[in-house]
C-alpha cells in the first residue's frame, strides 16, 4: 500500500498593504514631531526658562518617544483589527494574511512601540516621584496657655498649639490616592484571560478563515498568526478597559465614591490647602481653607458646621468670594519660586551632609522653624499680603486647554487658572490612565509574542503592575515625607 498526502498552501503578497502602513507611519510620525515641539514649548514656559539647552533637547526626545509610541500603537492595533475583521469575516476566501516575512515588520513596530512607551512611562514615574508638595495649615490658635520657661522660675502665656493631626490625616489621604487608577488592574488581566482562554477568543488568532470560537480536538488546527494574536488581545484589552472606565465614571464615582473629589472635600473640612509644584514655575493648588474658621473642633461643632453649610448659612468654599472654585492650575513668577526655594532649602537641609557640631535636637528645631516659615509664607501669599509676589485668578482660553500649555508668562504676577477638572491628578496614576493602559497592553503583547502563551503574558503583566505600583508608593511616600516634613512613621 502506498499512502499519499496532498496539501495546498495559498499565499498572497501583501506588499501594497505594507507600503500603505509605512506611508501612514511617516505622516503620523511627522505630526508627532509637531505635537512634541508644542509640548516642549509648553514645558519651557512652565520651567520659566527661555534658553534652548541640552535639557530642552532631551525633553523633546522624551516627548517624541511617547508620541511616536502612540503612533506605532495606533498603527499596529489598527492593522491587527483590520486583518481580524476582513480575514475572519469573509464568507468566501478572497483575502489572505500577510506572509511570515511581512509579519516581521509588524512585530518590529510592536517592539518599537513598547520600547518607546516604556521610556515615557519611566520618565512619568520619575517626574511624579520628584514633585514639590506642601500642606498649608490655615488653623489659628484657640486662646492661650500658660507655660513654664526652662531655666527660669517664670510662667508666661503663649498661643495654644495647633494640632498637627489634621496635616497627618491629609498627608495619609494623599499617600493613599497616589496609585489609584480608573480601572482595576487585576480584574482587567483576569477578564482578558477569561475571554481568550475560556470563552475561546484565542481561536480567532488561528490562520484559517473560520471565525468559530470553539474547535474540536480532532479537527485540524492551523498555526497561529502573530498579527491576529495581537489584534485579538489588544481589542479585548481596549474593550474591557473602556467598559471599566465608563462604569467607573458614570456609576462608581457618582454613586459609590470619587476619591479625587473626596480628597478636595477632606482638605476643606481639615482646613488644609495643598500647594503642588510639578515644574519649576507651574503646579496645582487645592484651596482647603475652612469656611468655618476652625476645623480643630469636637464632633458636635463639626456636625453643626456641616449643617450650616448644607443650608447655605455660611460663605462658599472658593478661593474668590462667592465662588466654589477650589482647584487651580498655577503659573508662579520667578520671584515667587526663588523665595519658595530659599525657605525649602532650610526645610530639607537636614537631609544633606550632617555637620559635626549640629545636634539632632538643633536639626529638628531648625526644620520645625523652616516648616512654620513656609506655612506662614504660603498663607500670606494666598492672602495677597506680598504685593511684589501677588497673583491673579483667571480662566484658561479654549486653545490653552486643548494644547495643555499657557500663553501668558507670569513675569510680575503669578496666575491661578480655574480648574474644574481636578487636573492635579496629572501628578498621580489617576490622571495618566491612557499611558499606563497602553504600556500594559504592549507589555502583555510582547510577552505573548515571545512565548505564544496568553497565560504567561497575563501573569507577568500583573506582576509588573504590582512591582511598579510598589515602587511608586514607596518612593512617593519618601518624597512626601521629605518635602512636607511629615514624619514617615505617620504615613500608613
N, C-alpha and C positions, 0 to 999 in steps of 0.2 A: 504493500500500500504506500502510495506517495501522498503525503499531506501538503497541501498548498495553502498559503495565506495571501490575502490580497488587501492592500490598503492604498488609499489615495490621500495625498497631502496637498491641500489647496493653500495657495499663498496669494497675497495681493500687495503690491508695492504702494506703501502709503507715504512716499517721499513728498508728495504735494501737501499733505497734512502737516508734515514736519516743517516745510517752508513757511506755511501759514502761522504755525506756532512760533517760529523764530521771528517773523515779522511782528507778531503781537508782542513778543518779549522786547523787541527793540523799541516799539512805540511806547509801551507802558514803562519800560526802563528809563526812557527819556523824560517822561512825565514825572517819574520818581525822583530824578535829579532836580527838577524844578521844585518839587514839593519839599525835598530835603534842604534846598537852598533857602526856601521860605522859613522852614523850621530853624535853620541855623541863624538866620537874621533875627527871628523872634528870641532865640536863646541869647544872642549877643545883647539884645535890648534888655533882657531880664538879668543878665550878669553885670550890666552897667558898663560894658566895655565896647569901644568902637574900633579897636585895633585888630586887624586880621593876623593872628599869630598861629603857631603850631597847634595850640589847643583848639583853635577855631577849626582848623583843617581836620583834626582828629574827630571833633564833634560832628562835623559834616559827614565824615566817613561812617560814623556810628549811626547817624540818622539815615544815611543812604542804605546802610546794611539792613536796617529794619524795614525800610520802604521796599527795597529790592526783594527782601524775603517775602513780603506780602505779594509782590508781583509774581514771583515764582509759585507761590502758594495758589494764587487765583488761577494761573495758567494750568498747573498740574491738577487741581480739583476740577476745573472746567473740562480738561481733557479726559480725566478719569470718568466723570459723569457722562460726558458726551458718548464715549465708547460703550459705557454701561447701558445707556438708553438705546442708542442706534444699533448696536450689535445684538443686544438681548431681546429687543422688542420687535425685531423683524420676523415676519411670518415665512417669507421665502428668503433664503440667504443671498444677499446681494452685496453686502459689505463684510469684509474680513478684518480681523485685528492686525495692528502693525507687526512687522517681522521682529524676531528677538533682537536683532541688531538695532532696530529703530526704538525698541523699548529701552535700550541703554541710555539714549538721550533723555528719556522720561525719568529714569532713575537718577540720572545726574542732576536734573532740575530739582528733584525732591531733596537730594543731598545738599545742594546749594541753598535751598530754602531753609533746611534745618540748621545748617552751619551759621547762616546769617541771622536767623531768628534766635538762635542760642546766644549769639553775640549781643543782640538787642536785649534779650532777657537778662543777661548778666549785668549789662550796663544799667538797666532798670533797677535791678536788685541793689547795686552799689549806690545809686543815687538815692534810693529810699532809705538806705542804712546810714546816710550821712546828712540827713536834713537837720536844720536847726529848729528847735521847738522850745517854747517856754509857756508855762501856765501862769496867767496873770490873776492874782488873787485880789478881788475888789473888797473883801470883807474889812470892816473897820472895827477897832476895839470897842467893846461894850463897857464903858466905865473904866474905873481904875482899881488897882490892887495895891496893897502895902507890901513892900519888900525890904528885907534887911540887907544893908550894904556890907559886902565882905570886908573884914579888917577894921570896920568902924561900928561903933555901937549906935548906929543911926538907922531909923526906919523911914524910908521915903516912899511916896506914892508913885506908881508907874502905870502906864496904859496896860489894860488887861490883855494877855497874849491871845492871838488869833489862832484857832485850831488849824493844824496842818493836814488833818484827816480828809478834808474836802479835796485838797490838792492830790493826796494819795489816791483817793477814790477815782478822780478824773483820770489820773495817770494810769491806773489799772484798767479803766474802761478803754482808754486809747490803746493800751497794750493788747487788749482783747480783740479789737477790731482791725488790727494790723494785717491779718491774713484772712479776713472774711471775704468770701467770694460769692458771686451771683449764682454759681452752680455748685452742686455737691460733688466733689471730685470722685469720691468712692462710688456713689450712685451712677455717675457718668460712665466710669470704667465698667462697672458690673452690667449696666444696661446695654452698652455696646457689645460686650462679650456675650450677653444673653441672646441678642438678636443675631449675632454672627454664628455662634456655635449651637445654640439650642433651637432657635426658630429656623435657622438654615440659610441665612443671607450669604454665608460664605460660599454656598454653591453657585452664586451668581458670578463668582470670580473664576469659574472654570472656562476653558477656551472652547466651549461648544455653544451653539446658539440657543440652547434650552434655557428658559427663564424660570424653571421649576425650582422651588426651594427645597424639595425633598428628592433624594436619589436613593434607589435601592442598592444594596451592597453588591448584587450580582451584575448590575449594569456597568457598562464601560464608563470610566471616569477620565475625562480629558485632563491634561496638565493645567496648572494654574497660570493665569495671566497676571503679571505684576501690575499692569495698568488697571485691570479690573479689580484686583485686590485693594489697591489704593483707592479707587473710585468708590467701592462699596463701603470700606471702613471710614473714609473721610466723610462721605454723605451721611452715614449713620451718626458719626460724632457731631456733625453740624446740626442735624435734625434734632437729636436728643438734647444738645446744648441749647438750641433755640427754644425748644419746648420748656426746658427748665427755666430759662431766663424770662420767658413770657409768664410762666406760673409764678416765679419769684416776684416779678414786678407788679403783676396785676392782682394776684391773690395774697401771696405770703407777706409781702411788705405792707399791704393795705390792711389785712385782717389779722395777722399774727404779730410780726414785729419788723420794724425798719431800723436796723441798728445804727445807721448813719444819722437819721433824723433824731433817734432817741439820744444819741451822744450829744447833739446840739441842745436838746431839751435838758439833759442832765447838767450840762455846763451852766445853763441859765439858773437851774434850781440850786446849783452848788456855788453860784456867784464867782465862777471861774471862767476867764476868757482864754482862748488858745491862740498863740502867735506863732505862725509857722513860716519858715523861710526855706523854700526848696532850691532857690538860686540866690546869688549874692544880693540882688535887688528886687526879687519877686517871691511872693509866697501867698499865704492864705491867713485870714483872720476869722475866728469864730467869736462873736460877741456874746459872752455869757454873763454879763452884768445883771444881777438880780433887780427886778423892778420893785422889790420889797425892801431894798436897802440891806437886809441881813439874811444870810442863809444858815448861819450857825445858830440854830434855834431848836426848840423842842417840837414834838410831834403835833401838839395842839396848834401851835402858831403856824407850823408848816402847812397843815390842812386848811387853816383859816386863809393863809396866803393863796393857796391853790383855788379856794372857793371864790376869793375876791377877784382873782384873775379870770376865772370862768365866767363871772358875772360882769366883766369889764369895769370893775371898780378901781382899777389902777392903770398906770400908763402901759404902753405897749413895749415889747421886748427889744425892738430895733435899736440900732446904733443912733440913727437920727430920730428926733422927736416925731411921734405919731406914725411910726413905720414898724413893720415886723421884720425887716431885713437883718438877719443875724450873721450871715456868712458872706465873706468878701474875698475877692482876689485882690492882692495888694502889690502895687509897684512903689517901692520906697526909694527916697532920694539917697544919693551917695553920702551926704552928711549924716543922715539918719543911720545908715549902715555902719559908718565908721564909729559913731557913738555907741551903737549896739555892740560892735566888736570889742571896743575898749573895755566895756563892762564884762563882756563874755570872757575875755582873756583872764581876768581875775577870778571869774566864776569857775573856770576849768584849770587854773594854774596848778592846783594840787595834783592834777593828772600828769604834770610834767616831771622833770628830774627833781628829786627831793633835795632840799638844801640841808646841810648838816645841822645848822642852827635852828631850823624850823621844827618845832614840836608838832605832834598831830593835833593837839588842842588848838594851837595857833592857826593851823591849816583849816580846821573846821570852822573856827571863828571867822577867818578871812573869807571862806566860801559862803558862810551864812550872811556876812555883811554884803558880799557881792550879789547874792540872791536877792536880798532886800533892796539893794540899789537898783538892780534890773527890774524888779517888780514895781518900784516907785517910778522909775523912768518910763516904763511902758504904760503905767497908769496915767501919768501926766501927758504922755504922747497921745494916747487915745482921747484924753480930755482937752486937747488943743492948748496945753499950757506952754509948750515950746513954739513960739511964733516963728523961729528960724527953721524949725523942723515940722511945720504943720502939714496937714493933708486935706484933700477934698474928696467927696464921695460922688460918684457918677455912674451911669450905666455904660456898658460896653456897646460899641457900634456892632451892627449885624455882621459886617465883614470881619471885625476883630474876633467875634465869637467863632465864625466859620474857620478862619485861619489859625485860631489859637495863639494869637500874638497881640501886642499892644502897640498902637501907633504913636501915642503921646509919650514923651520921655519925662520922667519925674525929676526935673532939674531943681527947681526951687521948692516945690511941694510934692509930697507923696500922694499917690492916687489910690483910693479904695473903690474897686469896681463891685457893684451889687452882683451877687452871685446866688441865684435861687436854685441852681443845680447842684449845690454842695460839691463843687469841683475840688475841694480839699481832699476828696477821696482819691485824687490822682497820685498822692504820695502813699497810698495803701494798695493792697492787692485789688480791692473792690473796684477802683477806677481804671484798672488795666486788664479787665477780663478778656478782651479780644486778643491781646498779646499772649496771655497765659494759655488761652484755649488753642490758638494756632500752634504754639510751642508744644503743647501736649499732643495734638493731632500728628504733628510732624515727628515727634519722638516715637509715638506708637507706630507710625508707618515705617520709619527707618528700622526699628527693631523687627517688625513683621517682615519687611522685605529681605532682611538679612537672615532671619531664622525660619521664615514661612510658617510661623506659629502665632495665631492671634492670642492664645492664652498667655504665652511668654511675654508678648508685647504689652498685654493688659497689666500683668503683674509688675513688670519693670516700669511701666508708666506711672502706676500708683506709687511705687517705691520712690521714684524720682520726685513726684509731687510732695510726698511726705518729707523727704530729705531737704528739699528747698524751703518748704514751709517751716521746718525746724530751724534752718539757718536764718531765715527771715525773722522768725520770732525771737530767737536767742540774741542775735546781733542787734536787732531793732530794740530789744529791751535794754541792752547795754548802752546804745546810743541815747535812748530816752533818759536813762538814769544819769548819763554824763551831761547831757545838755540842760536838763531841768533841775538837777541836784536832788531829785527824788531818790532816796536810798533804794538800791536794787532789791534789798531784802523785803521791801514792802510791795514789790511787784509780783503778783502771784498769777 
